[in-house]
Amino acid sequence: MLSLTTWRTSIPWIVVCPEVEVEMKYIAYFVIGGTVVSLVTYLASHSRGLAAAFVANMPVITLITFLIIFFESGQEAVVSYAKGLVIMLLPWLAYILSV
């Protein structure tokens, strides 16, 4: 007999196990990231460079990343990521200023 902790449904042709749920989560992350990249590319290709740069650098993207990390790994992982983000800010600014 299938337990609810192992299987989400007992319909023979629609069986979702925890491993599939994890894979679906990463597919959702991929779609979110791909949507942002596609939107930036679309805006830039239609001579809307300022709008493309705004979307690419929106704080909302960072907020979404913080939330996903928090729900996956907790506050300690978010703090570690934020520290890394601050550390990498200087090299990123150097790159932007050199281009």
N, C-alpha and C positions, 0 to 999 in steps of 0.2 A: 504494500500500500504506500502511496506517495504522501509524504508529509508536507504541510504548508510551508515549512521553513526551507525545504529543498526545491519544491516546484511551485510555480505560480498558478498553473492551471493543469487540470488532468485531461483536457481534451486531447485525444491522441495526435491530431495533426497540428496542434498549436501547443507545443510544450516549451515553456520558457524556464530555463534553469538559471541559477545565480550567475554563472559564467557568461551567459548571453546577456543578462541584465548589465553586467559590467562592460561588456563590449558595446552595448547600445549607448551607455553613458559616454564612452569615448567617441563614438560616432556623433553624438550630439555636440560634444566639444569641438570636433572637427568641423561640423556644419556651422557652428557659431563663428569660429575663426575664419572659415572660408567665406562666409557672408561678409565679414568685415573687409577681407582682402578684395573680394569682388566689388564691393561698394566703392572702395578707394580707387580701384582700377577703373571702374566705370566713370566716376567723377573726374578723374585725372585725364582720361581719354576724351572727355567732352569739354576740355579747356576750362575745367573748374578746379584748378590746382589748390586754391585756398580752401575750398570745401573738402577736397580730398585730404589735405593735410589736417584739417580740423577733425575729420572722422578718424583718421589714423592715430591722432594724438589725444582723443577724447579721454578724459578721466573716467568715463563710464566703462571703458574697456578694462582699465586697471581695477575698478571696483568689481566688475564681473569676475575678473581673475582672482581677486581677494576672496570673493564669496565662494567660488568653486573650490579654492584651496582650503578655505575654512571648513566647508562641509565635508571635504574629503579627509582632511588631516588635522583640523583643529587650529587653535589660536597660535600655538608655537610655530607651526609651519608657515602661517601668514606673517608672523613677525620676522622669521628667517628670510622669507621672500622679500618683504619690505626692506630689510637691511640690504639685501643684494641689489634691490632696485635702486636704492640711494647710492650705493657704491658704484654701480654701473652708469649712473647719471653723468658723471664727469667724462668718462670715455665717449659716451654717446654725444654729449655736447661738443667735445673736441672733433668728433667725426662730422657733426652737422656744420660746425663752423669752418671746417676744412673743405667741405664740398661746396 
